[in-house]
Amino acid sequence: MKNRFLQIALIALATCGSLTAQNKEAKGTKQFQNYAYVDAIKTYERIFAKGYKSQDMLQKLGDSYYYKGDLTSAAKWYNELFTFAPENPAEYYFRYAQALKATNDYAKADQMMAKFNQLSGNDQRAKLAASQKDYLAQIKKNSGRYTLENAGINSQYSDYGAAYYDKKLVFTSARDTGSLGKRKHTWTGESFTNLYTADIGEQGKVSNPKRMDMGLNSRFNESTCAFTKDGKTVYFTRNSFLDKREKNSKGSTLLKIYSATFNDGKWTNIKELPFNSNDYQTAHPALSADEKTLYFVSDMPGTKGLSDIFKVNINGDGSFGTPVNLGDVVNTEGRETFPMITSDGEFYFASDGHPGLGGLDVFFAKVQPDGSFKRIHNVGEPINSSKDDFAYLINEKDRTGYVSSNRDGGNGNDDIYRFKENTRLVDCEQAINGIVTDVADGKPLAGVTVVLQDQNFKVLKEMKTDAEGKFDFGAQDCETKFYLKTTLPEYNTVDTPVMTANETGKTFVPITMERTTKPVQPGDDLAKAFGIKIIYFDLDKSYIRPDAAVELAKILDVMKQYPNMEIDVRSHTDCRQTAKYNASLSDRRAKSTIAWLIKNGVEAKRLTGKGYGESQLVNDCACEPTNKSECTEEQHQANRRSEFIITKL
C-alpha cells in the first residue's frame, strides 16, 4: 500500500510534491386621508417597558434591529428573548451570536454558535459528522448499479488508466517486459510505466496485452492518454523528457502533458503543451466530445488542494487558451484527479476530498450548459471500495467500461476492472419556487426581493417576485438546506428555512409577510393588525390572565397614540354549551377586557363592547339544539375570537 500511494503521488498526480447588504430602515408613521399607520415595533418597545412581553414579540424586536444593522440593539433584545424563552429556533442562536460579536462578547458568541451548530449542523465538525452519515446512505442508494470483474490483463505490478483507440484499449503498466536496462523506479521498486494496448471484444472483454511500441514510450514514465476520434492526435502524460530530461529548481523531474501526431504508422512530432511548467505538474488529459476542451490535473498556481482538475480551450488553429480551475464544486483541499467526460456531459473524476468509502472514490457530476457544475455524486459500490478507485472510463453506447483500483483481491499494486452499468445514475434536482403574500389579507406581494442562501447563508441567487407574488429559483440540490430571505419596504424581513426532498421534483414555499406599519381605518379590527386571534380566559372565567395582558397592552398603546380613537370590544365563543350560557360568558369577558383598558388609562367614553356568544360564527360549526358538533378543535377555535373594531379615528 505504501508503494501504491507513492506511485499515485508521483505518477498519477494524486499529490504533487453575513449576510447580504442590510435592509433600509422601516419608514416612520404615515398618515393620509382617513388612514393611520401603527408602528408595531415602537409599540412593542413601549409595552415591554411597561412589563409586558412574549417570545414572538421579543423575536420581532431583535430581528428588526438585526436587519437594520444595529447589532448592539439586536444583542439587547435577543438577550431579553433568551432570558424569557431559552429555547428558540436555530436561526436565533446564529443571529444572537453575530450580534454578541459586535459587543466583543466572543465567549458567549462561541456558546451560541456551538448551540447553533448542534441544532443546524453548520459548524465544520457537525457538517462532517452529518455528511458522513447522510453520505453513506446516499452511497448505498447509488450502489448496486454495476457488475464488476477483473479485466483479465493485469500483471503483478501496477496496471491502471484506460483510453479507447482504434478498437483497442490503451492502458498504463509498470510490468517488466525484460528490457536490457530493466530500469526501476527508485520510489516504487517497479519498472517505469509505459503504455500498453489490449484487444477489446464483446461486452468490453479485453485480451492480448502488448507494449505500445509506436514512438510514445520513452525510458521514463508514460501514462494516461486521450486520443482524437480520427486517431491522428494523442495527448499523454510523461515525465519531463524530450531530447533530454528536464528538472525543476529542486532537482525533480515533474509530470507534463505532451501531444503527438500519427504519421506512417508511428507517433511523431511529440511536443509539450504550452501551459506546462518546470515549476508545477500537469497530467491525465481527457478530451470533450467535440474535442474543443481538454480537461487535465495539475497543482499549478490557483490550485485549491493537493491537485485540482482544470480545463483549457483548444482553438481551431491548434493553439490553447488559458487553463481554468473547475471550481469549488469539483475541487477540494484534497486530491481531485483522473477526469473523464462523455458526449452528453457526464463528468467523472476521482477524489479523496469528497466524502467516500475510503481513499480515492469515483464521483459523477453533470456539466451545466454554462460549463459549471452543481452537484457531486459518489457512484457507489462496487465501482468504489475502501481503497483507491480511479481512472473511470465508459462506452456510452453499451455502458461498459473500465475502472482502476488497488482493492483487495487484485493481481498487483493496481489493477484494471471491467464493468457493466445496468442502471444510470440520475442527477437529482429540486425546483424551488413559491409565492409571497400579505399576512393580513392574503394578497400577493409584487416586487419583493427574495434571496436564496445556502446553509451557511452564502448568497446563491436573488430575484424579485412578479405581479402575482411568485418567485422561481429553478433547479437546486436535493436533500439540501437553504434559506429564503424576503425583504420589502414597510414589511418585516422574513427568513424561511427550506429543506429539499431526496428525489427529483419541486419544492413550493409559501411565504407571508407582515407590515412594519399597520394601515387602519374605521371599521378595521386592531386585533388583525397585531395577529391577535383570541384573548384567552381560564375555563368559565372572565378575569384577564398575564398572557392576555400582553396582547391587550398592544391595543392600549395604539389607543394612547391616537387619543380620538374609539373601540368596540367584541367577544365571541364557539357553539359548545348553550347559546344563553355562551352569550352571558362572552359578555362578561368583553366587559372584563374593557375594565382592564380603563384601569390602564383609557377613558370609558372611548370604549363600547358586548359579548356575542355563538351568534356570529365564522364557519359552519353550529351546535344547536344538541350542543354537539363534529367540527375539529381548530375549527372551533376560529370562532373563539376577540375583536377590537375601530368605530372612530
C-alpha positions as a printed Julia matrix, in Angstrom:
649×3 Matrix{Float64}:
   0.0     0.0     0.0
   2.86    2.36    0.73
   4.37    1.84   -2.72
   0.91    2.2    -4.23
   0.41    5.57   -2.57
   3.83    6.81   -3.66
   3.09    5.76   -7.19
  -0.11    7.72   -7.27
   1.7    10.63   -5.68
   4.44   10.7    -8.31
   2.86    9.23  -11.4
  -0.89    9.64  -11.06
  -0.62   13.14   -9.6
  -2.77   12.5    -6.58
  -0.21   14.66   -4.78
   2.42   16.85   -6.44
   5.37   17.42   -4.18
 -23.45   37.87    6.63
 -25.22   38.18    5.28
 -26.22   40.36    2.32
 -26.47   44.17    2.42
 -28.59   45.39    5.28
 -32.17   46.42    4.79
 -33.26   50.03    4.84
 -34.87   51.34    7.98
 -38.61   50.94    8.06
 -40.37   54.22    7.34
 -41.94   56.08   10.24
 -45.59   56.56   10.96
 -47.55   57.89    7.99
 -50.99   59.43    7.8
 -53.03   60.3     4.77
 -56.73   60.62    4.11
 -58.5    58.62    6.82
 -55.72   56.01    7.2
 -53.29   55.83   10.11
 -50.16   53.67   10.23
 -49.32   52.0    13.51
 -45.56   51.44   14.02
 -45.66   47.97   15.55
 -42.01   47.91   16.59
 -42.28   51.11   18.63
 -45.43   49.76   20.16
 -43.64   46.57   21.19
 -40.85   48.57   22.83
 -43.29   50.71   24.78
 -45.32   47.8    26.07
 -42.11   45.96   27.01
 -41.15   48.98   29.1
 -44.4    48.51   30.96
 -43.63   44.9    31.78
 -45.48   43.07   29.04
 -43.52   40.54   26.98
 -43.87   37.43   24.81
 -41.46   35.24   22.84
 -42.9    36.31   19.49
 -42.67   40.0    20.4
 -39.02   39.72   21.51
 -38.07   37.8    18.37
 -39.53   40.57   16.24
 -37.76   43.24   18.24
 -34.4    41.53   17.9
 -34.95   40.88   14.21
 -35.93   44.47   13.49
 -32.56   45.76   14.69
 -30.6    42.81   13.29
 -31.77   43.5     9.76
 -31.18   47.21   10.15
 -27.57   46.52   11.03
 -27.88   47.83   14.59
 -26.33   44.73   16.13
 -25.78   46.3    19.53
 -29.52   46.9    19.93
 -30.22   43.47   18.44
 -27.98   41.9    21.1
 -30.03   43.65   23.78
 -33.34   42.26   22.54
 -32.0    38.79   21.76
 -30.66   38.7    25.31
 -34.15   39.52   26.55
 -35.52   36.81   24.24
 -33.25   34.06   25.53
 -33.78   35.16   29.13
 -37.55   34.96   28.66
 -37.56   31.83   26.43
 -34.29   29.83   26.49
 -35.37   27.54   23.62
 -35.68   29.14   20.18
 -35.36   28.11   16.51
 -31.77   27.53   15.35
 -31.64   30.76   13.34
 -31.94   32.84   16.51
 -28.8    31.29   18.01
 -26.91   32.29   14.88
 -28.24   35.86   14.9
 -27.59   36.26   18.59
 -24.0    35.04   18.14
 -23.38   37.6    15.38
 -24.88   40.35   17.48
 -22.76   39.38   20.5
 -19.58   39.67   18.42
 -20.49   43.29   17.77
 -20.34   43.83   21.53
 -16.97   42.0    21.81
 -18.59   39.24   23.85
 -16.83   36.48   21.93
 -17.04   33.92   24.71
 -20.82   34.0    24.77
 -20.94   34.23   20.96
 -18.99   30.97   20.81
 -21.55   29.38   23.15
 -24.38   30.46   20.89
 -22.58   29.18   17.79
 -21.99   25.84   19.47
 -25.71   25.56   20.16
 -26.48   26.7    16.6
 -24.19   24.03   15.19
 -25.79   21.46   17.43
 -29.23   22.34   16.1
 -28.4    23.0    12.45
 -25.18   21.1    11.75
 -23.45   24.17   10.35
 -20.07   24.05   12.07
 -17.37   22.04   10.32
 -17.34   19.14   12.8
 -21.12   18.91   12.77
 -21.21   19.07    8.98
 -18.65   16.31    8.66
 -20.49   14.08   11.1
 -23.83   14.75    9.44
 -22.49   14.44    5.92
 -20.73   11.18    6.73
 -23.98    9.7     7.99
 -26.11   11.09    5.21
 -23.49   10.46    2.59
 -23.14    6.81    3.43
 -26.88    6.48    2.97
 -26.6     8.25   -0.39
 -23.7     5.99   -1.42
 -25.82    3.0    -0.53
 -28.65    4.42   -2.63
 -26.28    4.82   -5.6
 -24.73    1.38   -5.15
 -25.56   -1.89   -6.87
 -25.89   -0.4   -10.35
 -22.81   -2.13  -11.79
 -21.44   -5.59  -12.32
 -17.65   -5.65  -11.94
 -14.88   -8.15  -12.63
 -11.13   -8.26  -13.13
 -10.34   -7.18  -16.7
  -8.02  -10.15  -17.21
  -4.99   -8.2   -18.45
  -3.41   -7.33  -15.09
   0.12   -8.17  -14.02
   1.71   -8.46  -10.61
   2.7    -4.79  -10.98
   0.68   -1.62  -11.35
  -1.8    -1.55  -14.23
  -4.16    1.38  -14.39
  -5.82    4.01  -16.55
  -7.63    3.32  -19.81
  -8.41    5.01  -23.12
 -10.12    3.9   -26.32
  -8.03    3.87  -29.51
  -8.61    2.06  -32.82
 -10.8    -0.7   -31.28
  -8.18   -1.22  -28.64
  -7.75   -0.3   -25.01
  -4.64    1.72  -24.16
  -3.56    1.47  -20.53
  -0.58    2.2   -18.27
   1.56   -0.57  -16.82
   4.71   -0.94  -14.72
   5.19   -4.56  -15.76
   8.82   -5.5   -16.51
   8.96   -6.62  -20.12
  12.52   -7.87  -19.88
  14.25   -4.91  -21.46
  18.04   -4.98  -21.14
  18.23   -1.98  -18.86
  15.45   -3.12  -16.57
  15.13    0.44  -15.31
  13.47    0.51  -11.9
  11.74    3.46  -10.27
  13.58    4.2    -7.02
  10.32    5.07   -5.21
   8.22    2.07   -6.22
  10.73   -0.69   -6.94
   8.81   -1.31  -10.14
   9.7    -0.62  -13.75
   8.97    2.79  -15.15
   5.46    2.86  -16.56
   4.76    2.54  -20.27
   1.71    2.49  -22.46
   0.24   -0.86  -23.48
  -2.61   -1.94  -25.72
  -5.17   -4.75  -25.44
  -7.82   -6.03  -27.84
 -11.45   -5.23  -26.96
 -14.01   -7.96  -27.55
 -17.72   -8.36  -26.8
 -19.09   -6.67  -23.69
 -15.76   -4.9   -23.21
 -13.73   -8.05  -22.64
 -10.03   -7.38  -23.2
  -7.14   -9.67  -24.07
  -3.68   -9.91  -25.6
  -1.9    -7.05  -23.79
   1.13   -5.71  -25.66
   3.56   -2.88  -25.23
   2.65    0.06  -27.47
   5.85    0.4   -29.49
   4.92    3.2   -31.84
   7.11    6.03  -30.64
   5.28    7.23  -27.49
   7.18    5.23  -24.87
  10.48    6.59  -23.61
  12.98    5.49  -20.96
  10.98    7.41  -18.34
   7.33    7.27  -17.24
   4.42    7.46  -19.71
   0.84    7.14  -18.56
  -2.79    8.13  -19.19
  -3.68    9.43  -22.63
  -6.56   10.75  -24.72
  -6.97   10.26  -28.48
  -8.9    12.31  -31.02
 -11.69   10.46  -32.85
  -9.75   10.35  -36.11
  -6.85    8.7   -34.31
  -4.36   11.26  -35.6
  -3.63   13.17  -32.36
  -2.9    11.98  -28.85
  -2.42   13.83  -25.56
  -0.49   11.86  -22.97
   1.34   12.15  -19.65
   5.1    11.78  -19.41
   7.95   12.72  -17.11
   9.53   15.92  -18.36
  11.57   14.44  -21.21
  12.02   15.15  -24.9
  15.59   15.23  -26.11
  16.8    15.32  -22.56
  15.45   15.02  -19.04
  14.35   18.35  -17.5
  14.38   19.09  -13.78
  12.95   21.84  -11.64
  14.93   24.03   -9.24
  14.81   21.26   -6.63
  16.21   18.66   -8.99
  12.92   16.82   -9.5
  11.55   15.64  -12.83
   7.88   16.59  -12.98
   4.95   15.28  -15.0
   3.84   17.11  -18.13
   1.24   16.65  -20.84
   2.52   16.13  -24.38
   0.86   15.83  -27.77
   1.86   13.75  -30.79
   0.54   13.14  -34.3
   0.26    9.81  -36.14
   2.15    9.51  -39.42
   3.21    6.43  -41.35
   2.47    4.01  -38.54
   4.3     5.93  -35.81
   3.63    8.75  -33.35
   5.77   11.72  -34.27
   6.06   15.45  -33.69
   5.99   14.99  -29.9
   5.83   18.33  -28.1
   4.83   19.55  -24.69
   1.71   21.66  -24.27
   2.27   25.4   -23.79
   0.78   25.59  -20.28
   3.31   23.08  -18.89
   5.98   24.29  -16.49
   9.03   23.04  -14.65
   7.52   24.59  -11.51
   4.33   22.5   -11.36
   2.89   19.29  -12.75
   0.23   18.54  -15.35
  -1.2    15.12  -16.12
  -4.16   12.89  -17.06
  -5.62   14.58  -20.14
  -9.26   13.97  -21.16
 -10.99   15.33  -24.27
 -14.53   16.63  -24.54
 -16.7    15.02  -27.23
 -16.33   18.0   -29.58
 -12.55   17.94  -28.94
 -12.58   21.67  -28.19
 -11.83   21.3   -24.47
  -9.03   19.44  -22.73
  -9.51   18.51  -19.07
  -6.42   17.74  -17.02
  -4.98   17.6   -13.49
  -2.42   19.99  -12.03
  -1.01   21.66   -8.96
  -0.39   24.89  -10.88
  -0.99   28.28   -9.2
  -4.68   28.63   -8.38
  -4.97   25.04   -7.21
  -7.28   24.68   -4.21
  -5.86   21.46   -2.81
  -3.13   18.91   -3.43
  -4.24   18.55   -7.04
  -7.17   20.11   -8.91
  -8.89   19.47  -12.21
  -8.6    22.2   -14.84
  -9.9    22.72  -18.35
  -8.42   24.58  -21.3
  -9.85   25.54  -24.71
  -8.32   24.01  -27.83
  -8.58   26.66  -30.53
  -9.31   25.99  -34.18
  -5.7    26.68  -35.15
  -4.42   24.14  -32.61
  -3.37   26.72  -30.04
  -4.56   26.64  -26.43
  -6.38   29.12  -24.23
  -5.71   29.83  -20.57
  -6.34   26.93  -18.14
  -9.37   27.4   -15.86
  -9.88   25.72  -12.49
 -13.18   23.78  -12.4
 -14.04   25.44   -9.09
 -15.12   24.56   -5.58
 -17.98   22.24   -6.52
 -15.5    19.75   -8.0
 -12.17   20.63   -6.38
 -11.45   20.4    -2.65
  -8.46   20.73   -0.36
  -7.73   17.08   -1.11
  -6.87   15.28   -4.35
  -9.03   15.52   -7.47
  -7.67   13.56  -10.41
  -8.37   11.34  -13.49
 -11.15   13.32  -15.23
 -13.35   11.81  -17.94
 -16.32   13.35  -19.81
 -18.96   11.86  -22.12
 -20.73   13.43  -25.1
 -23.86   14.21  -23.05
 -21.95   15.95  -20.26
 -21.45   13.14  -17.75
 -18.29   14.13  -15.9
 -16.42   11.52  -13.85
 -13.36   12.02  -11.67
 -11.58   10.56   -8.65
 -11.27   12.36   -5.31
 -10.39   11.83   -1.68
 -11.69   15.27   -0.73
 -15.38   14.48   -1.15
 -16.93   12.04    1.37
 -16.49    8.5     0.18
 -15.81    4.94    1.18
 -12.06    5.39    1.6
  -9.06    6.55   -0.4
  -9.88    7.81   -3.87
 -13.5     7.31   -4.9
 -15.08    7.85   -8.31
 -17.57   10.7    -8.48
 -20.09   11.89  -11.03
 -21.3    15.37  -11.92
 -23.43   16.75  -14.73
 -21.92   19.6   -16.73
 -24.34   22.55  -16.9
 -24.95   24.46  -20.14
 -22.54   27.18  -19.0
 -19.82   24.64  -18.25
 -20.27   24.78  -14.48
 -21.18   22.04  -12.0
 -23.92   21.98   -9.38
 -23.9    18.59   -7.66
 -21.41   15.82   -6.97
 -22.47   12.19   -6.57
 -20.48    9.23   -5.34
 -21.16    6.46   -7.89
 -21.31    3.88   -5.1
 -20.26    0.25   -4.85
 -18.9    -1.85   -6.49
 -17.04    0.78   -8.53
 -15.87    2.3    -5.23
 -14.33    0.41   -2.34
 -12.46    1.16    0.85
  -9.25    1.5    -1.2
  -8.24    3.76   -4.1
 -10.65    3.68   -7.07
  -9.91    5.9   -10.04
  -9.49    6.26  -13.84
 -13.15    5.63  -14.75
 -13.85    5.14  -18.48
 -17.23    4.29  -20.03
 -18.5     3.4   -23.51
 -21.68    5.48  -23.88
 -23.31    3.08  -26.34
 -23.28   -0.17  -24.39
 -22.49    1.3   -20.91
 -19.48   -0.97  -20.46
 -16.2     0.41  -19.22
 -13.14    0.18  -17.0
 -12.01    1.43  -13.63
  -8.69    1.1   -11.81
  -8.32    0.11   -8.17
  -5.87   -1.25   -5.61
  -8.64   -3.06   -3.74
  -8.05   -6.4    -2.07
  -8.06   -9.47   -4.29
  -6.23   -7.95   -7.26
  -3.14   -9.12   -9.1
  -0.76   -6.25   -8.43
  -0.49   -2.88   -6.79
  -3.16   -1.51   -9.14
  -5.48   -3.43  -11.38
  -7.95   -2.64  -14.14
 -11.51   -3.89  -13.7
 -14.19   -4.25  -16.38
 -17.72   -3.14  -15.56
 -21.22   -3.02  -16.97
 -23.52   -0.21  -15.83
 -27.01   -1.67  -15.56
 -28.81    1.39  -14.2
 -28.0     5.03  -14.92
 -27.35    7.46  -12.07
 -29.98   10.22  -12.07
 -28.82   13.71  -11.15
 -31.39   14.69   -8.53
 -32.87   18.2    -8.75
 -35.48   20.1    -6.78
 -37.05   23.22   -8.29
 -37.52   25.82   -5.53
 -40.41   28.21   -6.16
 -43.16   29.87   -4.18
 -45.39   32.85   -3.56
 -45.2    35.79   -1.14
 -48.44   37.18    0.3
 -49.56   39.76    2.87
 -50.34   38.02    6.14
 -53.27   40.36    6.81
 -55.3    39.98    3.62
 -53.62   37.14    1.76
 -52.99   39.26   -1.31
 -49.82   38.55   -3.35
 -46.92   40.97   -2.94
 -45.11   42.06   -6.09
 -41.55   43.42   -6.11
 -40.42   41.51   -3.0
 -36.68   40.84   -3.02
 -36.16   37.11   -2.47
 -32.62   35.88   -1.77
 -31.67   32.21   -1.95
 -28.9    31.33    0.53
 -27.11   28.09    1.3
 -26.96   26.59    4.78
 -24.03   28.88    5.62
 -26.03   31.93    4.49
 -23.92   32.41    1.37
 -25.99   34.17   -1.3
 -26.68   31.89   -4.28
 -29.32   33.81   -6.23
 -31.51   36.9    -5.88
 -34.71   37.91   -7.65
 -37.96   39.88   -7.21
 -41.48   38.48   -7.12
 -43.64   39.05  -10.2
 -47.07   40.73  -10.34
 -48.62   37.6    -8.82
 -46.14   37.49   -5.95
 -44.38   34.45   -7.38
 -40.67   33.57   -7.49
 -38.78   30.67   -9.07
 -35.12   29.81   -8.44
 -35.14   26.8   -10.74
 -33.36   23.52  -10.08
 -31.34   23.2    -6.87
 -29.74   20.35   -4.94
 -31.81   17.57   -3.44
 -31.57   16.83    0.3
 -30.09   20.26    0.96
 -30.93   23.02    3.43
 -31.47   26.5     2.05
 -32.69   29.82    3.44
 -35.02   32.24    1.67
 -34.78   35.86    2.83
 -37.64   38.12    1.72
 -37.49   41.91    2.04
 -39.89   44.67    1.04
 -40.08   48.3     2.25
 -42.62   48.74    5.05
 -42.67   44.99    5.73
 -40.79   42.92    8.28
 -37.98   40.85    6.76
 -38.65   37.11    6.83
 -36.09   34.26    6.9
 -37.56   30.93    5.81
 -35.55   27.68    6.12
 -36.15   25.21    3.28
 -35.13   21.55    3.11
 -35.41   20.0    -0.35
 -36.62   16.44   -0.85
 -34.42   13.46   -1.73
 -35.84   12.88   -5.21
 -36.31   14.99   -8.33
 -39.33   17.27   -8.09
 -40.5    20.68   -6.9
 -40.32   22.41   -3.53
 -43.09   25.02   -3.23
 -42.57   27.59   -0.46
 -45.46   29.89    0.55
 -44.22   32.93    2.49
 -46.3    35.52    4.35
 -45.01   38.97    5.25
 -46.28   41.37    7.9
 -46.32   45.12    7.56
 -43.98   47.07    9.81
 -46.58   49.82    9.8
 -50.25   48.82   10.02
 -52.81   50.79    7.95
 -56.08   51.17    9.87
 -59.38   53.0     9.38
 -62.87   52.97   10.96
 -64.31   49.5    10.68
 -60.94   47.76   10.89
 -60.08   45.25   13.56
 -56.93   46.16   15.51
 -56.61   42.53   16.57
 -55.89   41.57   12.96
 -53.18   44.23   12.71
 -51.3    42.55   15.58
 -52.29   38.97   14.85
 -54.45   38.71   17.98
 -56.93   35.9    17.37
 -58.14   35.37   20.89
 -57.77   36.83   24.39
 -57.54   33.66   26.45
 -59.5    33.21   29.67
 -59.49   30.32   32.09
 -62.4    27.92   31.86
 -65.63   29.61   32.88
 -63.66   32.7    33.99
 -63.55   36.28   32.77
 -60.55   37.85   34.52
 -57.55   38.92   32.43
 -54.67   36.4    32.5
 -50.99   37.56   32.22
 -50.66   36.22   28.67
 -53.83   38.05   27.66
 -52.45   41.25   29.21
 -49.52   41.14   26.74
 -51.98   41.22   23.84
 -54.19   43.91   25.41
 -51.12   46.06   26.01
 -50.76   46.37   22.24
 -54.3    47.73   21.92
 -53.69   50.04   24.87
 -50.57   51.5    23.27
 -52.34   52.22   19.99
 -55.22   53.96   21.74
 -52.75   56.17   23.56
 -51.1    57.05   20.25
 -54.47   58.12   18.86
 -56.47   59.85   21.65
 -59.55   60.26   19.44
 -59.75   56.59   18.54
 -62.79   54.74   19.85
 -63.06   50.95   20.03
 -65.89   48.45   20.19
 -64.75   45.33   22.04
 -66.45   42.19   20.8
 -66.06   38.78   22.4
 -67.16   35.53   20.73
 -67.35   31.86   21.74
 -67.73   28.57   19.92
 -71.02   26.69   19.93
 -70.31   24.26   22.74
 -72.52   24.99   25.77
 -75.94   26.59   25.46
 -76.48   29.76   23.48
 -77.67   31.56   26.64
 -74.62   30.49   28.62
 -72.22   31.5    25.84
 -73.85   34.89   25.42
 -73.51   35.6    29.13
 -69.89   34.32   29.34
 -68.73   36.31   26.31
 -70.41   39.45   27.59
 -68.6    39.14   30.95
 -65.3    38.71   29.09
 -65.93   41.74   26.87
 -66.69   43.84   29.96
 -63.62   42.46   31.75
 -61.49   43.47   28.75
 -62.99   47.0    28.78
 -62.4    47.29   32.5
 -58.72   46.36   32.06
 -58.26   49.06   29.41
 -59.99   51.69   31.57
 -57.89   50.7    34.58
 -54.78   51.25   32.47
 -55.68   54.74   31.3
 -58.28   54.62   28.51
 -61.31   56.85   29.03
 -64.54   54.89   29.41
 -66.33   57.01   26.8
 -63.9    55.71   24.14
 -64.93   52.11   24.74
 -68.02   50.1    23.99
 -68.37   46.36   23.99
 -70.56   43.36   24.0
 -70.41   39.58   24.1
 -71.95   37.85   21.09
 -71.64   34.31   22.32
 -72.06   31.83   19.46
 -74.32   34.1    17.4
 -71.64   35.2    14.88
 -69.79   32.01   13.95
 -67.26   32.33   11.12
 -67.83   28.76    9.87
 -70.46   26.01    9.82
 -69.77   24.76   13.33
 -73.13   25.38   14.98
 -74.24   23.01   17.74
 -77.84   23.9    18.46
 -80.03   22.38   19.62
 -77.94   19.4    20.79
 -74.74   21.28   21.81
 -72.83   18.64   19.84
 -70.59   19.16   16.83
 -68.28   17.08   14.64
 -66.03   20.07   13.92
 -62.36   19.91   14.79
 -60.8    21.82   17.66
 -59.12   24.07   15.13
 -62.49   24.93   13.58
 -63.98   25.69   17.0
 -61.01   27.87   17.91
 -61.63   30.04   14.84
 -64.93   31.04   16.46
 -63.39   31.8    19.87
 -62.08   35.23   18.97
 -61.68   38.73   20.27
 -62.32   41.76   18.07
 -61.34   45.39   18.62
 -63.28   47.28   15.95
 -62.36   50.93   15.33
 -65.57   52.98   15.45
 -63.92   56.4    15.3
 -60.46   57.62   14.34
